Amino acid sequence: MELTKPTMQTLYTVQGTVSGTFGGVPFSDTDFCVDVVTLKEFYCFYKSASVTVNCAGNQTTSCSNGACV
């Protein structure tokens, strides 16, 4: 298994890409906005995994170009 993003690392304010191989099969997933307030954030957990984040809270108000802003 090879990964390009540290395991379980999430950084909602910067668009990122997780990529690597799992079982010899390559993968690559880039963070993206589902809608104007929802972010799909990818991270590595053996292979690519993701969480859905509501950007309308804390210090951000919306999602743009794969990041909470």
SEFI-385262 format. One line per field, with one value per residue (C-alpha): residue number from 1; residue in one letter; x, y, z. Coordinates in steps of 0.25 Angstrom, whole numbers, plus 5000, padded with zeros to 4 digits. Layout:
// SEFI-385262
vovo	c(NUM/...)
roke	c(a/...)
c1	c(X/...)
c2	c(Y/...)
c3	c(Z/...)
//
This chain:
// SEFI-385262
vovo	c(1/2/3/4/5/6/7/8/9/10/11/12/13/14/15/16/17/18/19/20/21/22/23/24/25/26/27/28/29/30/31/32/33/34/35/36/37/38/39/40/41/42/43/44/45/46/47/48/49/50/51/52/53/54/55/56/57/58/59/60/61/62/63/64/65/66/67/68/69)
roke	c(m/e/l/t/k/p/t/m/q/t/l/y/t/v/q/g/t/v/s/g/t/f/g/g/v/p/f/s/d/t/d/f/c/v/d/v/v/t/l/k/e/f/y/c/f/y/k/s/a/s/v/t/v/n/c/a/g/n/q/t/t/s/c/s/n/g/a/c/v)
c1	c(5000/5005/4999/5001/4993/4995/4986/4973/4978/4967/4969/4955/4961/4970/4966/4974/4976/4978/4985/4993/4991/4983/4984/4992/4980/4983/4973/4972/4961/4961/4952/4940/4928/4915/4907/4910/4911/4915/4929/4933/4947/4956/4966/4974/4970/4977/4971/4963/4951/4943/4934/4924/4926/4916/4924/4914/4919/4932/4941/4935/4922/4922/4929/4937/4947/4947/4950/4942/4944)
c2	c(5000/5014/5027/5041/5048/5044/5034/5040/5054/5064/5079/5085/5098/5093/5084/5072/5058/5045/5035/5022/5007/4997/4982/4986/4995/5010/5020/5035/5044/5059/5067/5073/5082/5074/5087/5102/5097/5083/5077/5063/5061/5049/5043/5030/5019/5007/5012/5024/5028/5040/5049/5059/5072/5084/5096/5106/5107/5110/5119/5116/5119/5111/5101/5106/5098/5086/5094/5101/5116)
c3	c(5000/4996/5000/4996/5008/5022/5028/5034/5031/5027/5024/5020/5015/5004/4993/4993/4986/4991/4982/4983/4981/4989/4986/4973/4968/4967/4972/4972/4978/4979/4989/4983/4986/4986/4986/4991/5006/5005/5004/5000/5007/5004/5013/5013/5022/5016/5003/4999/5009/5010/5019/5016/5023/5025/5022/5028/5042/5050/5042/5028/5021/5008/4999/4987/4978/4987/5000/5011/5010)
//
